[in-house]
């Protein structure tokens, strides 16, 4: 049995109090919300904070605010995000992404902010300490070698958040608060393509809100590949958001790929290729091929890496066809094992 290491537990009631505690603890402290990612990491001794600062009692992190767009508190559980009427009706891609995270039990605990800050994953990293010690550890924790590609100078652990690609496609921003002040940045800017230095959030900052713009005229969707219909992390995530004119001409488009690198990948050329055109079968096939060229999956998660690369274009096509209005329910049921 893997046991948690000893730690102190603090439970602030406001964002300001939590920020002061986090600043005071320095590198000894870490934030915890649902704990569905952090606690298993602590059991494997990948992260061993001396103090956990819980955000579970900070009510300000659990609000949903309507305005010109939608503001979601980072402390909302994924189940609460899925059940939010505004998310279901207006931000379909986010609803589909959150609904496919893990299992119902974990969605009841895991939070939106936690999923956005999810640690990167790798077959050589997500093992118990004895296993990792037997191979001499890896670059991400205590070692010097990336066992995925031994000549690599950076860690190749994979981004496995589902909600980030969907929110980036929706042009979301996030608000970060520290004892020194607060800042807002585009969600896409929160990530680095580095398995160790994967997030630009500073150690003393708290992700408090996700801000979504007005979605009038936009349609969005999210498709996920995993071995099982529940629980598993994504082997591929495809998020798409398009704004179209009355005649079906694409006016704006954003395609984002997840789980194929250490950060969500914006398929900029494929997105630009769609603008000014109608979603014909030929256009969808060409755009899907362009988007797939951005995918660089590595052999450090489940299933064959070459097959994972090959199916990217198929999943991009599924997403675009669904936005076009095709009935994709049979494919959804076959791939996701649930109707979304």
C-alpha positions, -999 to 999 in steps of 0.1 A, spaced: 0 0 0 13 35 -9 8 59 20 8 97 20 39 114 35 34 136 66 22 172 59 5 201 76 -29 211 64 -42 247 62 -78 256 53 -82 293 44 -116 309 38 -107 335 12 -85 339 -18 -65 366 -1 -58 344 29 -48 315 8 -25 337 -12 -8 350 20 -4 314 32 11 302 -1 35 331 -2 45 325 34 52 288 28 73 293 -3 84 261 -20 73 241 11 36 247 3 12 235 -24 -24 242 -32 -50 214 -30 -85 215 -44 -100 181 -52 -67 163 -48 -74 138 -75 -40 144 -92 -19 157 -63 -26 130 -37 -17 101 -59 15 120 -69 23 124 -32 18 87 -26 43 80 -53 66 106 -37 67 127 -69 55 157 -49 62 160 -12 50 194 1 54 201 38 21 220 39 -11 216 18 -33 248 15 -68 237 8 -91 257 -14 -122 237 -6 -137 263 18 -130 293 -4 -165 300 -17 -154 327 -40 -139 300 -62 -172 283 -68 -192 310 -86 -207 311 -120 -213 346 -134 -231 356 -166 -222 388 -184 -211 394 -219 -197 359 -217 -194 335 -188 -170 334 -158 -164 301 -140 -148 298 -106 -118 275 -107 -131 257 -76 -162 244 -94 -161 206 -95 -161 191 -130 -196 177 -122 -208 213 -115 -193 225 -148 -211 196 -166 -244 204 -149 -242 242 -155 -270 251 -180 -250 279 -195 -221 256 -203 -243 229 -218 -263 253 -240 -236 278 -251 -202 262 -246 -208 227 -259 -171 218 -263 -163 225 -227 -194 205 -216 -182 175 -236 -146 178 -224 -156 180 -187 -181 152 -191 -154 128 -203 -128 135 -176 -121 103 -156 -152 88 -139 -182 103 -121 -166 98 -87 -135 117 -97 -155 145 -114 -174 149 -82 -140 158 -65 -118 172 -92 -121 209 -100 -119 229 -132 -88 247 -120 -72 214 -110 -78 199 -144 -62 230 -161 -31 227 -139 -29 189 -142 6 175 -140 21 161 -172 21 123 -175 45 96 -187 49 58 -184 83 63 -168 71 90 -144 37 78 -132 51 48 -113 58 41 -76 91 52 -62 106 17 -61 99 12 -98 114 46 -107 144 40 -85 150 7 -103 155 25 -137 176 53 -122 146 77 -121 139 101 -150 145 137 -159 112 148 -145 120 136 -110 154 130 -95 170 116 -127 189 131 -156 176 110 -185 143 112 -205 137 75 -210 112 83 -238 141 97 -259 174 94 -242 191 121 -262 163 146 -255 174 177 -235 139 183 -222 112 162 -205 86 148 -230 59 140 -205 24 146 -220 -3 172 -212 -34 152 -203 -59 179 -194 -92 176 -213 -107 210 -204 -77 230 -216 -79 222 -253 -117 229 -252 -113 262 -234 -84 273 -256 -106 267 -287 -132 289 -270 -106 317 -265 -108 315 -227 -87 336 -203 -77 328 -168 -72 350 -137 -42 344 -114 -40 359 -80 -11 362 -56 -2 382 -25 14 407 -48 -17 413 -70 -35 396 -99 -31 392 -137 -52 379 -165 -38 360 -195 -50 339 -224 -53 303 -214 -31 292 -242 -3 313 -226 -6 292 -194 13 263 -209 49 255 -221 59 226 -243 80 211 -216 71 182 -195 87 196 -164 82 234 -168 48 228 -183 29 257 -168 36 295 -165 16 299 -133 40 312 -107 44 291 -75 28 318 -54 -2 323 -77 -37 308 -74 -58 302 -106 -91 317 -95 -114 321 -125 -119 311 -161 -133 338 -183 -151 329 -215 -161 354 -242 -195 358 -257 -201 328 -280 -229 342 -302 -225 326 -337 -200 300 -325 -203 262 -323 -178 240 -305 -171 204 -298 -146 181 -281 -136 145 -291 -115 122 -269 -96 90 -276 -89 66 -247 -87 29 -243 -118 26 -220 -150 46 -220 -143 60 -185 -115 68 -161 -86 69 -186 -66 100 -195 -68 111 -231 -45 96 -257 -58 123 -280 -81 152 -275 -95 173 -304 -113 206 -297 -129 227 -324 -147 260 -323 -161 277 -354 -181 309 -361 -200 307 -394 -221 330 -415 -257 324 -424 -247 306 -456 -223 283 -437 -191 301 -446 -165 298 -419 -156 333 -405 -134 322 -376 -120 289 -365 -98 274 -338 -86 238 -337 -67 226 -307 -50 192 -301 -45 177 -266 -24 148 -254 0 149 -283 27 171 -267 36 186 -233 11 214 -239 -22 217 -259 -13 224 -295 -31 251 -315 -34 240 -351 -31 275 -365 -26 267 -402 -55 243 -403 -77 268 -385 -67 296 -410 -73 272 -439 -110 269 -430 -117 306 -429 -137 319 -459 -148 285 -470 -178 261 -465 -173 228 -447 -174 204 -476 -161 169 -473 -130 178 -493 -123 209 -471 -127 189 -439 -103 162 -452 -76 188 -461 -80 207 -428 -78 174 -408 -46 165 -426 -31 199 -419 -41 197 -382 -26 162 -379 8 174 -391 10 193 -358 6 162 -337 39 148 -323 28 120 -299 56 101 -282 58 65 -271 52 73 -234 15 67 -230 -10 39 -239 -14 23 -274 9 23 -304 24 57 -311 21 54 -349 -16 46 -347 -22 75 -324 -6 98 -349 -26 83 -377 -60 87 -361 -56 125 -354 -69 134 -388 -100 112 -383 -108 128 -350 -104 163 -364 -128 153 -392 -153 140 -367 -152 173 -349 -157 194 -380 -185 172 -393 -203 175 -360 -200 213 -361 -213 211 -397 -244 194 -384 -238 158 -393 -253 132 -371 -222 119 -353 -241 101 -325 -231 66 -337 -194 75 -338 -198 92 -304 -213 62 -288 -187 39 -303 -157 60 -293 -168 78 -261 -192 50 -249 -217 78 -240 -240 102 -257 -228 138 -255 
